[in-house]
Amino acid sequence: MLVRIEAVPPAASKIVRVHSTLGGVAVLWQGAPEAVGREHHVEWTVDEDLVWTVNAWPSAATSAELREDGDDHIVFRGRLRLFEDGGAALDVGGTPILFDLAGPPPPESVTSGAWVEIRVPRDRVSLWPYAL
């Protein structure tokens, strides 16, 4: 995903504001401080298990989105893909975000490719730059 990274005061903080075509959020930046203020291709890391009906549920909307929910949560909307090994990937506008499944899996009615929203605490999300 191509995003623009913007500093968030205080300057010593590793929290940045991310702007993309899907929305904007403030997250923990794992790149070099001098990389802030530019565009980057990034990878999202979410250190939170997907727990159906607790932090993940079907979405009536059928478009990818990235948004804040209050001051301390981020919502990712995309197409869910389930793996046989108990993992999952949420395709958010062409960018896969990997999750482990905790608790019971989504019901059989939630097929791979279903539109889903996942809400996670902001402090469990990191952003890593990479070069193509």
C-alpha positions as CSV (number, residue, x, y, z in Angstrom):
1,M,0.0,0.0,0.0
2,L,1.3,3.4,-0.9
3,V,0.9,6.0,1.9
4,R,2.1,9.4,2.9
5,I,3.6,9.6,6.3
6,E,3.2,12.7,8.4
7,A,4.7,13.5,11.8
8,V,2.5,13.7,14.9
9,P,3.7,15.9,17.8
10,P,5.7,15.5,19.9
11,A,8.5,15.0,17.3
12,A,10.3,12.4,19.4
13,S,7.2,10.1,19.2
14,K,7.2,7.2,16.8
15,I,3.5,7.7,16.2
16,V,2.8,9.0,12.7
17,R,-0.3,9.9,10.7
18,V,-0.8,7.8,7.6
19,H,-2.7,9.0,4.6
20,S,-3.9,6.7,1.9
21,T,-6.7,6.5,-0.7
22,L,-8.5,4.3,1.8
23,G,-8.4,6.7,4.7
24,G,-6.0,7.9,7.4
25,V,-5.0,6.8,10.9
26,A,-2.3,7.4,13.4
27,V,0.0,4.4,14.1
28,L,3.4,3.3,15.3
29,W,6.0,3.9,12.6
30,Q,8.8,1.3,12.4
31,G,10.8,3.1,9.7
32,A,13.6,5.6,10.0
33,P,12.7,9.0,11.5
34,E,14.1,10.8,8.5
35,A,11.6,8.9,6.3
36,V,8.6,10.8,7.8
37,G,7.2,13.4,5.5
38,R,7.4,11.2,2.4
39,E,5.4,8.6,0.5
40,H,6.2,4.9,1.2
41,H,5.0,1.5,0.3
42,V,4.2,-0.1,3.7
43,E,3.3,-3.4,5.4
44,W,0.8,-3.4,8.2
45,T,1.6,-5.6,11.2
46,V,-1.3,-6.3,13.6
47,D,-0.4,-8.0,16.9
48,E,-4.0,-8.9,17.8
49,D,-5.8,-12.2,17.1
50,L,-9.0,-12.1,15.1
51,V,-11.9,-13.1,17.3
52,W,-15.2,-13.4,15.5
53,T,-18.0,-11.2,16.9
54,V,-15.5,-9.6,19.4
55,N,-13.3,-7.6,17.1
56,A,-14.4,-8.9,13.6
57,W,-17.8,-9.0,11.9
58,P,-19.4,-9.0,8.5
59,S,-19.6,-5.6,6.8
60,A,-22.5,-4.4,4.8
61,A,-20.2,-2.0,2.9
62,T,-18.3,-3.5,0.0
63,S,-15.3,-1.2,-0.3
64,A,-12.0,-1.3,1.4
65,E,-11.5,1.3,4.2
66,L,-9.0,2.4,6.9
67,R,-10.3,4.6,9.7
68,E,-10.0,5.5,13.4
69,D,-12.7,4.5,15.9
70,G,-12.3,6.8,18.8
71,D,-8.8,7.7,20.1
72,D,-7.5,4.2,20.6
73,H,-8.8,1.9,17.9
74,I,-8.3,1.3,14.1
75,V,-10.8,-0.3,11.8
76,F,-9.7,-2.2,8.7
77,R,-12.4,-3.1,6.2
78,G,-11.6,-5.6,3.4
79,R,-12.1,-9.1,2.1
80,L,-11.3,-11.9,4.4
81,R,-9.4,-15.0,3.3
82,L,-9.2,-18.0,5.7
83,F,-6.4,-20.5,5.7
84,E,-6.5,-24.2,6.7
85,D,-3.7,-23.6,9.3
86,G,-5.9,-21.3,11.4
87,G,-4.8,-18.0,10.0
88,A,-6.5,-15.4,8.0
89,A,-5.6,-12.5,5.8
90,L,-7.7,-9.3,5.3
91,D,-7.2,-7.8,1.8
92,V,-7.5,-4.1,2.4
93,G,-7.4,-2.5,-1.0
94,G,-4.9,-5.0,-2.4
95,T,-2.7,-5.1,0.7
96,P,-3.0,-8.3,2.8
97,I,-2.9,-8.0,6.6
98,L,-2.3,-11.3,8.4
99,F,-4.1,-12.4,11.5
100,D,-4.2,-15.5,13.7
101,L,-7.7,-16.8,14.5
102,A,-8.6,-17.1,18.2
103,G,-11.7,-18.8,19.6
104,P,-14.2,-20.3,17.3
105,P,-13.6,-19.6,13.6
106,P,-16.1,-17.4,11.7
107,P,-19.3,-19.2,10.8
108,E,-19.4,-21.2,7.6
109,S,-21.6,-18.5,6.1
110,V,-18.5,-16.3,6.1
111,T,-16.7,-17.6,3.0
112,S,-13.4,-16.5,1.8
113,G,-13.8,-13.2,0.0
114,A,-16.5,-12.0,2.4
115,W,-16.4,-8.3,3.3
116,V,-15.4,-7.9,7.0
117,E,-14.4,-5.2,9.4
118,I,-11.7,-5.8,12.1
119,R,-11.3,-3.3,15.0
120,V,-8.0,-3.4,16.9
121,P,-6.3,-1.3,19.5
122,R,-4.1,1.3,18.0
123,D,-1.1,0.2,20.1
124,R,-1.3,-3.3,18.5
125,V,-0.7,-1.9,15.0
126,S,2.7,-1.1,13.4
127,L,3.7,0.2,10.0
128,W,6.8,-1.0,8.2
129,P,8.2,0.7,5.1
130,Y,9.6,-1.5,2.2
131,A,11.1,-0.9,-1.2
132,L,9.6,-2.4,-4.3
